[in-house]
Amino acid sequence: MRGVGTAVNGVYPGHIRRINEGGIVGLGGQPITLWYLSTKETAAQVEGAGYLNAWAADLPLGTPIIAAMDVDGTPKIKNYIVSVNTGTAVTIALQTTTAG
């Protein structure tokens, strides 16, 4: 389990962990695995620029993330996918489903 968000006095508001090892191989030859994120921070903070940049090496394009947010307030779960990874910057997009 790894800390995410802005640490206050060395304590992170959330944690992220890989759920499974291996998985399918994505672009660039990196395995795509499922990740779980749990945080006291809001969805707006998680979806903000740079939130997951520290984990760029571990979150290749296409990585699915299940996120439980605002766990100490009004909790909600959203599913995300890594939509951009430049090697240093990670962008996530809310998972959407369409017919077909």
Secondary structure, 3 states (H helix, E strand, C coil): CEEECCCECCECCEEEEECCCCCEECHHHCEECCEEEEECCCHHHHHCCCCCHHHCCCCCCCCEEEEEECCCCCCEEEEEEEEEECCCCEEEEECCCCCC
